[in-house]
Amino acid sequence: MIPEFPPPLVPADGPGAYHSRYTPLPSPSHSTHTYVSPQTVSHPQRQPFTPAQGSGSDRQAWKHWGDEKQYAEYSDGGSENFSEEDETTWSSGDRDSFPREGDDVHLQEPVHTTKPLLKRAALREDVARKQDVPRREEETRKELERKREEEENRRIEMDTIRKAEEEAERKAEEIKRIEEEAERKAEEARRIQAEAEEKAAMLKAREDNLRQREQDLEKREAEARKAELKRKEEELKRREDEIAKKEAEDLRRRQEESERREAEARQKAEQERLEEEAAKAKEKQQILEDKALAERLQREQNESSWKEKERANKIRADEERKRAEEKRKAEERRKAEERRKLEEFQAAQARARRKEEEAKQQQADFQRREEEIRRKRQDSWTSEDSKARSASGWSSNTSASASSSTKSSSTGPNPTSGWKQTTPNPNRTPTSPSTPGYKPRTGSSSSYSQHQFPSSPSGTPHTPVSDAEWRRRQEEQARAQQEKFRAEQERLERERQTKEAGRIMSKEEVIRLFQSHETQWQKLTKGEIENVIWDAFPWPMVKKPKDVADINAGAIQAYVLNPHFPNNNGKGDKDKIKEQIRRWHPDRFERLMPRVAEGDRDRVREGAGEVVRGLNDLLTKFNGPAGMFG
C-alpha cells in the first residue's frame, strides 16, 4: 500500500512569499528509521516552486522528482548537488534569499525513505499531465474548427461573389440577346407588313373576281333550286301516295294480327289458368312436405346429441342424394316412357291413317264391283232364253252374294262368282287382326273375304276418324307434351342458375336469403338505412353480383321462380314477376336513390335497369304464344 502524499505548498501572496521549505512526510510503515522533524527550514531544493504558477492553478509545484540529481544529498558532510534543470526553476533573488551551506539543515531521513515519495510524486505528475492532455487537445480541436469555419466562410463568400459575377455576365448576355431578337423581330415585322400589303392588294382583286363569280353562281343556283323544288314536290306527292297505300296495308295487317293475338290470348289465358292451378297444387304439396320435414328435423334435434345430429345430417344428405338420384332415374324413366308412348301414339296414328286409306280404297273397289254386277245383271236380262235360266241362277246367286257381303249375313259359298277370284293388290297392306273392332267375315267368297275392314258393333262398316277430331287429339297431345317439356326446362334452368351461383344452397339458407332481402326492402322503403353500397343492395339473385355484367335474365329467373320464394296469398309465378317489376320500376326505384351511397348511385341505377329488362324478358316468355319456353 502506497502512503498518501500531501500536495505541495504554493505561494499565497506572490513570488516572494513562501511557506516553510519543508513539509513533514510520514515515513512508510515498513521503514525502520525514526523520523525527526527539523528545527529549521529545509533547503529550497527540497521544496521546488515555479514563480509563474498562480494560486488557482492545478499544476504541480514541483517537477522531475524522479531524478535523484534534483535533491540535496549530504553524503559528504554538507555539500549539495543541484541539477542544471533546477537552476531554471528558481529566480536569482530566491536563491540569494536562501541560506547556503551555513544553514542548519538536518536531513535525518534516509535516502531509501525518500525514493518512494519521489515515485509517488512522479506518478501524480504523470496523472496531472495526462489530465491536461485532453484539455489541450480540445483547445486545439476548437482552434482547428474555428479556422475551418473561417475558411469555409471565406470560400462561401468567394463562391457568392463568383456566382454574382457570373449571373451579371449572363444577364448582360441575355439583355444583348433580347435586344438582337427585338431588332430581328422588328425587321421581320416590317417584312411581314410589306407582304401583307401586297397580299391585301391581291386579295382585293381576287375578291372582286370571286364576287362576280358568286353572282353568276347564285343565279344558276336559283334556277337549279326551282327545278329541284319542282322535282321534290313531285317526289313528295309520289311518296305520300305510297305511304297511304302502306298505311292501309299496315292497318289491315294489324287488324289481322290483333284478331290472331286475341285468339292466342284466349288460348293462353286458359293455359295459364291450368298452369296456375297445377302450380298451386304443387306448392301446397311442397309446403306440406316442407312442414313435415321441418317437424321431423326438429324432433331429431331435440332428441339426439351432437354426434347424433351429425349422423342424422349425414343420413339426411345421403337420403336426399338417393332421393335425388331416384328422382332423376324416375324422371329419366318417365321421359323414356313418354317418348315410347309418343312413338307408339304416332305409330298408331300412322297405322290408323293407313287403315283409313285402305278402307277408302276398299270402299271404292266395292262400289266399282257393285256397279259391274249391276251392269252384268242388266245384260243378263236381255240374253237369249237358253241362257236365261243359267243367267237367272247366276243373277240370284250374285244378288245373294252381294247382299251377304253388304249385310254380313250370307253363310254359303258361291262357286259361280268368277270375278271374286281376283288377286288382291300386293301394295295394299291387309288389316291387322289385332286391330280393335276387327271381325273376320264368314260365309262370303274367299276372294272378297281377303279385303274385309273392321265393322262397327252394330254390323255397319267402320267409320274413319274425321280430320278435325284427329287434329284436336294431336293438339291436345302436343300441348301436354309441351307443358311437360316447359316444366322440365324450368327445373333445369333453375338448377343451372343455382349451380352457376356457386354451391347448391340448402332450403334453410335460401329461405334466410329471401327473408333478408325482404327486410332490406322494407328498411329502404321506410328510410331506416342510409348510404347503402352496391354489395348491401338486395339484388334479385341467389349469388350476389359483383358488377352490372353479372346481372342476367337467367339468374333473375332462378331467383324469382325458386320454389322457396315467398308466395304471399298463393300468388303464381306470373304474379310474382309482375310484383318484382313494380318494385324495380324506374319511377319508383328513383325515389330510393338518395339512400344509396354517392359513389355507387350510377352503378346501382344501371344495375336496376338490367334487372327490369330481365324481368320484362321473363314476363314476355310467360306471355308468349305457347307460354314460357314455347
PALO-886612 format. One record per residue (C-alpha): x, y, z; residue number from 0. Coordinates in steps of 0.02 Angstrom, whole numbers. Layout:
# residues N
X_Y_Z_NUM
...
This chain:
# residues 630
0_0_0_0
71_172_-52_1
54_303_86_2
-37_463_50_3
72_606_-13_4
9_780_32_5
0_913_-107_6
146_1035_-116_7
135_1208_-43_8
108_1355_-162_9
142_1541_-136_10
-3_1640_-66_11
50_1820_-100_12
166_1815_-250_13
340_1755_-298_14
423_1812_-137_15
300_1732_-18_16
345_1555_26_17
287_1436_154_18
400_1326_254_19
529_1241_147_20
495_1075_217_21
335_978_235_22
341_839_360_23
303_674_275_24
259_518_368_25
378_375_349_26
319_218_263_27
253_85_377_28
394_-29_331_29
531_98_374_30
641_58_525_31
708_235_541_32
645_367_657_33
584_525_580_34
645_684_665_35
562_848_620_36
693_980_578_37
703_1137_682_38
748_1249_538_39
680_1272_363_40
738_1147_238_41
843_1184_87_42
746_1264_-54_43
783_1119_-168_44
679_1011_-55_45
528_1119_-97_46
536_1165_-282_47
420_1304_-340_48
383_1392_-504_49
352_1580_-484_50
238_1588_-636_51
115_1471_-554_52
-38_1558_-487_53
-136_1521_-333_54
-280_1446_-430_55
-180_1332_-544_56
-194_1145_-534_57
-16_1113_-592_58
105_1031_-477_59
229_1146_-393_60
371_1028_-418_61
428_926_-562_62
554_795_-607_63
559_724_-435_64
600_558_-508_65
778_613_-543_66
890_598_-391_67
1001_740_-453_68
864_865_-409_69
881_838_-223_70
1013_885_-98_71
1106_741_-30_72
1225_773_115_73
1327_621_93_74
1496_715_105_75
1465_820_259_76
1352_956_198_77
1396_978_15_78
1246_990_-101_79
1225_935_-278_80
1099_1026_-393_81
1046_985_-570_82
1057_1112_-708_83
872_1099_-744_84
829_1153_-568_85
927_1310_-593_86
794_1372_-714_87
657_1344_-588_88
711_1474_-464_89
747_1657_-485_90
912_1732_-431_91
827_1829_-292_92
755_1671_-222_93
922_1584_-224_94
1007_1730_-138_95
874_1738_-4_96
902_1561_49_97
1043_1517_167_98
1178_1415_87_99
1298_1296_169_100
1287_1389_332_101
1105_1345_358_102
1072_1218_488_103
993_1086_379_104
972_919_453_105
914_786_336_106
895_644_450_107
781_543_338_108
871_407_246_109
881_408_57_110
785_245_40_111
637_328_128_112
634_474_5_113
632_369_-155_114
454_300_-134_115
394_476_-104_116
479_533_-262_117
400_393_-361_118
228_439_-296_119
259_620_-339_120
309_568_-515_121
151_466_-530_122
46_614_-476_123
133_724_-603_124
102_598_-741_125
-82_593_-694_126
-92_782_-697_127
-5_786_-866_128
-123_656_-936_129
-272_753_-871_130
-204_910_-952_131
-183_824_-1124_132
-373_810_-1164_133
-398_992_-1122_134
-257_1043_-1238_135
-324_928_-1372_136
-497_1004_-1352_137
-424_1179_-1367_138
-325_1127_-1521_139
-481_1047_-1597_140
-584_1203_-1564_141
-449_1311_-1642_142
-445_1198_-1795_143
-635_1204_-1808_144
-634_1392_-1794_145
-504_1404_-1931_146
-601_1281_-2038_147
-761_1382_-2013_148
-671_1541_-2061_149
-600_1455_-2214_150
-774_1390_-2259_151
-849_1562_-2236_152
-715_1637_-2348_153
-748_1501_-2477_154
-936_1530_-2470_155
-910_1717_-2487_156
-795_1690_-2637_157
-924_1572_-2716_158
-1060_1700_-2688_159
-956_1836_-2768_160
-911_1721_-2914_161
-1093_1672_-2940_162
-1148_1853_-2933_163
-1019_1897_-3064_164
-1072_1750_-3174_165
-1255_1799_-3153_166
-1215_1978_-3201_167
-1122_1917_-3356_168
-1265_1800_-3401_169
-1394_1940_-3381_170
-1288_2054_-3488_171
-1280_1921_-3623_172
-1467_1891_-3606_173
-1502_2077_-3624_174
-1392_2082_-3777_175
-1479_1929_-3850_176
-1651_2006_-3814_177
-1602_2167_-3900_178
-1541_2070_-4051_179
-1701_1968_-4051_180
-1806_2127_-4039_181
-1713_2203_-4185_182
-1735_2043_-4286_183
-1921_2038_-4245_184
-1940_2221_-4294_185
-1859_2182_-4461_186
-1971_2029_-4480_187
-2125_2135_-4438_188
-2079_2262_-4571_189
-2056_2122_-4697_190
-2223_2042_-4647_191
-2312_2209_-4659_192
-2245_2234_-4834_193
-2301_2059_-4882_194
-2471_2089_-4801_195
-2497_2247_-4902_196
-2451_2154_-5059_197
-2567_2010_-5016_198
-2707_2132_-4972_199
-2697_2205_-5145_200
-2701_2031_-5221_201
-2846_1979_-5111_202
-2945_2132_-5158_203
-2927_2090_-5340_204
-2969_1909_-5306_205
-3122_1960_-5204_206
-3187_2065_-5345_207
-3167_1916_-5461_208
-3250_1798_-5336_209
-3393_1919_-5307_210
-3430_1918_-5492_211
-3421_1728_-5495_212
-3535_1715_-5344_213
-3665_1822_-5427_214
-3661_1708_-5579_215
-3666_1554_-5467_216
-3813_1620_-5365_217
-3909_1649_-5524_218
-3877_1471_-5582_219
-3916_1402_-5409_220
-4081_1493_-5405_221
-4129_1412_-5567_222
-4070_1241_-5504_223
-4168_1265_-5341_224
-4326_1298_-5437_225
-4302_1139_-5538_226
-4256_1040_-5381_227
-4407_1108_-5288_228
-4521_1054_-5427_229
-4441_881_-5430_230
-4456_865_-5240_231
-4639_914_-5245_232
-4671_776_-5370_233
-4568_653_-5266_234
-4663_704_-5108_235
-4829_677_-5192_236
-4773_504_-5251_237
-4712_460_-5076_238
-4875_519_-4997_239
-4969_402_-5112_240
-4852_258_-5066_241
-4869_298_-4880_242
-5057_300_-4893_243
-5055_129_-4977_244
-4932_63_-4849_245
-5035_129_-4703_246
-5190_45_-4772_247
-5094_-118_-4791_248
-5021_-99_-4615_249
-5193_-64_-4544_250
-5263_-220_-4624_251
-5114_-322_-4565_252
-5129_-252_-4388_253
-5312_-296_-4383_254
-5272_-473_-4434_255
-5131_-479_-4308_256
-5247_-411_-4173_257
-5375_-544_-4209_258
-5241_-678_-4207_259
-5171_-612_-4042_260
-5343_-607_-3964_261
-5367_-789_-4009_262
-5194_-830_-3941_263
-5230_-728_-3784_264
-5389_-826_-3752_265
-5295_-988_-3778_266
-5152_-929_-3669_267
-5268_-869_-3531_268
-5345_-1042_-3522_269
-5173_-1120_-3521_270
-5113_-1000_-3384_271
-5264_-1042_-3279_272
-5224_-1226_-3292_273
-5041_-1192_-3253_274
-5084_-1086_-3102_275
-5199_-1221_-3034_276
-5063_-1352_-3057_277
-4934_-1236_-2979_278
-5045_-1201_-2829_279
-5074_-1386_-2801_280
-4888_-1419_-2818_281
-4845_-1277_-2698_282
-4970_-1340_-2569_283
-4896_-1513_-2581_284
-4721_-1440_-2564_285
-4773_-1338_-2411_286
-4846_-1492_-2328_287
-4688_-1591_-2365_288
-4580_-1449_-2300_289
-4680_-1437_-2140_290
-4670_-1624_-2112_291
-4483_-1621_-2145_292
-4459_-1473_-2028_293
-4556_-1557_-1888_294
-4457_-1717_-1910_295
-4293_-1624_-1906_296
-4345_-1527_-1751_297
-4388_-1688_-1661_298
-4221_-1761_-1711_299
-4129_-1608_-1648_300
-4218_-1612_-1480_301
-4194_-1800_-1455_302
-4014_-1826_-1512_303
-3844_-1761_-1458_304
-3713_-1676_-1564_305
-3649_-1839_-1635_306
-3824_-1896_-1673_307
-3856_-1731_-1760_308
-3703_-1757_-1867_309
-3756_-1934_-1906_310
-3933_-1876_-1944_311
-3868_-1740_-2058_312
-3758_-1865_-2147_313
-3902_-1988_-2164_314
-4016_-1849_-2223_315
-3888_-1795_-2350_316
-3872_-1975_-2410_317
-4060_-1991_-2417_318
-4077_-1829_-2512_319
-3942_-1884_-2631_320
-4028_-2052_-2652_321
-4196_-1968_-2674_322
-4120_-1850_-2799_323
-4041_-1998_-2889_324
-4204_-2095_-2882_325
-4299_-1943_-2938_326
-4177_-1918_-3081_327
-4191_-2101_-3130_328
-4380_-2095_-3114_329
-4381_-1937_-3218_330
-4274_-2023_-3348_331
-4389_-2175_-3346_332
-4539_-2059_-3357_333
-4463_-1967_-3504_334
-4418_-2130_-3588_335
-4594_-2193_-3557_336
-4667_-2032_-3625_337
-4557_-2044_-3779_338
-4607_-2225_-3801_339
-4792_-2183_-3781_340
-4774_-2038_-3901_341
-4690_-2150_-4028_342
-4825_-2282_-4004_343
-4958_-2149_-4020_344
-4880_-2084_-4178_345
-4861_-2261_-4245_346
-5043_-2297_-4202_347
-5095_-2138_-4289_348
-4993_-2188_-4441_349
-5074_-2360_-4440_350
-5245_-2281_-4420_351
-5213_-2167_-4567_352
-5155_-2315_-4672_353
-5309_-2414_-4620_354
-5421_-2268_-4665_355
-5338_-2254_-4834_356
-5356_-2441_-4859_357
-5538_-2434_-4806_358
-5571_-2293_-4928_359
-5484_-2393_-5065_360
-5585_-2548_-5020_361
-5744_-2447_-5020_362
-5702_-2380_-5192_363
-5664_-2557_-5254_364
-5827_-2621_-5178_365
-5929_-2484_-5262_366
-5841_-2518_-5427_367
-5881_-2704_-5414_368
-6062_-2672_-5367_369
-6078_-2562_-5520_370
-6004_-2701_-5625_371
-6127_-2827_-5550_372
-6275_-2715_-5589_373
-6213_-2692_-5766_374
-6192_-2880_-5791_375
-6363_-2912_-5717_376
-6444_-2792_-5837_377
-6352_-2877_-5981_378
-6414_-3047_-5924_379
-6595_-2991_-5936_380
-6578_-2964_-6124_381
-6494_-3132_-6157_382
-6571_-3274_-6252_383
-6698_-3393_-6173_384
-6574_-3534_-6170_385
-6459_-3427_-6066_386
-6599_-3350_-5962_387
-6606_-3497_-5843_388
-6421_-3502_-5812_389
-6416_-3312_-5806_390
-6562_-3314_-5685_391
-6469_-3435_-5571_392
-6309_-3336_-5586_393
-6402_-3173_-5553_394
-6490_-3241_-5399_395
-6327_-3308_-5330_396
-6239_-3146_-5370_397
-6377_-3046_-5289_398
-6372_-3156_-5135_399
-6183_-3144_-5128_400
-6189_-2956_-5143_401
-6324_-2946_-5011_402
-6225_-3056_-4893_403
-6066_-2957_-4923_404
-6159_-2795_-4889_405
-6253_-2851_-4732_406
-6129_-2987_-4674_407
-6271_-3117_-4663_408
-6231_-3242_-4801_409
-6151_-3407_-4748_410
-6135_-3511_-4906_411
-6000_-3505_-5038_412
-6039_-3451_-5216_413
-5936_-3553_-5338_414
-6005_-3460_-5489_415
-5936_-3290_-5440_416
-5786_-3288_-5553_417
-5742_-3101_-5525_418
-5710_-3137_-5340_419
-5554_-3236_-5384_420
-5461_-3075_-5423_421
-5290_-3068_-5341_422
-5278_-2926_-5213_423
-5161_-2779_-5239_424
-4989_-2828_-5172_425
-4954_-2648_-5124_426
-5103_-2643_-5008_427
-5074_-2690_-4826_428
-5212_-2800_-4756_429
-5297_-2756_-4596_430
-5208_-2821_-4440_431
-5311_-2946_-4343_432
-5254_-2863_-4182_433
-5340_-2701_-4227_434
-5483_-2664_-4107_435
-5653_-2699_-4183_436
-5588_-2817_-4314_437
-5707_-2962_-4351_438
-5671_-3083_-4494_439
-5817_-3120_-4607_440
-5882_-3297_-4633_441
-5990_-3368_-4771_442
-5931_-3245_-4904_443
-5824_-3282_-5054_444
-5642_-3323_-5024_445
-5577_-3181_-5133_446
-5689_-3049_-5059_447
-5651_-3102_-4880_448
-5468_-3055_-4907_449
-5513_-2869_-4913_450
-5630_-2851_-4766_451
-5613_-2699_-4649_452
-5668_-2683_-4467_453
-5851_-2668_-4437_454
-5941_-2575_-4301_455
-6030_-2669_-4161_456
-6193_-2637_-4249_457
-6131_-2727_-4403_458
-6102_-2568_-4507_459
-5932_-2534_-4587_460
-5800_-2441_-4482_461
-5816_-2251_-4494_462
-5643_-2167_-4508_463
-5595_-2029_-4384_464
-5631_-1856_-4452_465
-5487_-1736_-4488_466
-5549_-1610_-4359_467
-5556_-1741_-4222_468
-5385_-1807_-4269_469
-5311_-1630_-4266_470
-5393_-1595_-4098_471
-5317_-1751_-4022_472
-5148_-1707_-4096_473
-5156_-1532_-4023_474
-5204_-1598_-3851_475
-5060_-1721_-3854_476
-4940_-1585_-3913_477
-4999_-1466_-3777_478
-4974_-1599_-3643_479
-4800_-1638_-3707_480
-4759_-1453_-3718_481
-4817_-1424_-3540_482
-4708_-1565_-3477_483
-4561_-1502_-3577_484
-4586_-1324_-3511_485
-4591_-1383_-3330_486
-4434_-1487_-3356_487
-4345_-1340_-3438_488
-4392_-1227_-3293_489
-4322_-1351_-3168_490
-4161_-1374_-3266_491
-4140_-1187_-3287_492
-4163_-1158_-3100_493
-4035_-1292_-3061_494
-3913_-1220_-3188_495
-3929_-1045_-3117_496
-3907_-1111_-2941_497
-3751_-1207_-2992_498
-3683_-1053_-3078_499
-3714_-956_-2918_500
-3594_-1074_-2827_501
-3631_-1219_-2716_502
-3810_-1280_-2702_503
-3887_-1188_-2555_504
-3995_-1281_-2432_505
-4177_-1241_-2410_506
-4145_-1150_-2245_507
-4010_-1042_-2324_508
-4122_-995_-2470_509
-4265_-950_-2353_510
-4149_-844_-2246_511
-4087_-756_-2404_512
-4265_-711_-2457_513
-4308_-652_-2281_514
-4151_-543_-2276_515
-4194_-465_-2445_516
-4372_-430_-2390_517
-4311_-346_-2229_518
-4190_-239_-2328_519
-4328_-184_-2447_520
-4439_-134_-2300_521
-4298_-33_-2222_522
-4259_51_-2388_523
-4441_96_-2416_524
-4460_168_-2239_525
-4294_260_-2247_526
-4218_170_-2098_527
-4049_145_-2181_528
-3938_268_-2274_529
-3782_262_-2384_530
-3821_87_-2450_531
-3675_20_-2552_532
-3681_-99_-2701_533
-3640_-256_-2601_534
-3775_-218_-2471_535
-3914_-195_-2600_536
-4048_-333_-2609_537
-4020_-388_-2790_538
-4143_-521_-2853_539
-4009_-654_-2874_540
-3956_-803_-2769_541
-3773_-759_-2795_542
-3734_-579_-2756_543
-3674_-490_-2915_544
-3504_-405_-2910_545
-3543_-288_-3055_546
-3678_-244_-3181_547
-3612_-376_-3301_548
-3657_-514_-3176_549
-3844_-470_-3184_550
-3935_-576_-3315_551
-4109_-641_-3351_552
-4063_-821_-3311_553
-4004_-780_-3134_554
-4159_-672_-3104_555
-4271_-814_-3164_556
-4185_-938_-3047_557
-4216_-815_-2904_558
-4399_-770_-2939_559
-4454_-946_-2990_560
-4366_-1029_-2843_561
-4487_-1149_-2756_562
-4443_-1068_-2588_563
-4479_-891_-2648_564
-4604_-805_-2530_565
-4777_-844_-2601_566
-4895_-720_-2519_567
-5078_-764_-2535_568
-5040_-908_-2655_569
-4977_-799_-2798_570
-4922_-885_-2957_571
-4757_-863_-3048_572
-4829_-731_-3164_573
-4895_-627_-3018_574
-4727_-639_-2930_575
-4640_-575_-3087_576
-4761_-429_-3100_577
-4735_-386_-2917_578
-4546_-381_-2944_579
-4570_-270_-3098_580
-4672_-148_-2994_581
-4538_-148_-2858_582
-4396_-115_-2981_583
-4491_7_-3092_584
-4378_155_-3134_585
-4502_286_-3071_586
-4522_201_-2901_587
-4341_148_-2889_588
-4280_326_-2918_589
-4356_376_-2750_590
-4234_259_-2663_591
-4078_331_-2747_592
-4047_466_-2613_593
-4023_324_-2488_594
-3886_245_-2595_595
-3703_291_-2567_596
-3646_433_-2679_597
-3506_333_-2760_598
-3620_185_-2806_599
-3776_277_-2869_600
-3735_269_-3054_601
-3687_85_-3044_602
-3843_41_-2941_603
-3954_136_-3064_604
-3878_41_-3211_605
-3898_-125_-3119_606
-4081_-86_-3084_607
-4106_-57_-3271_608
-4033_-230_-3307_609
-4150_-307_-3177_610
-4303_-226_-3257_611
-4251_-287_-3430_612
-4225_-464_-3363_613
-4396_-464_-3278_614
-4480_-398_-3436_615
-4398_-536_-3539_616
-4458_-664_-3413_617
-4636_-597_-3420_618
-4628_-599_-3610_619
-4587_-784_-3604_620
-4741_-815_-3498_621
-4850_-710_-3613_622
-4786_-794_-3774_623
-4900_-893_-3891_624
-4855_-1059_-3810_625
-4808_-998_-3637_626
-4636_-998_-3564_627
-4504_-1090_-3666_628
-4634_-1112_-3804_629
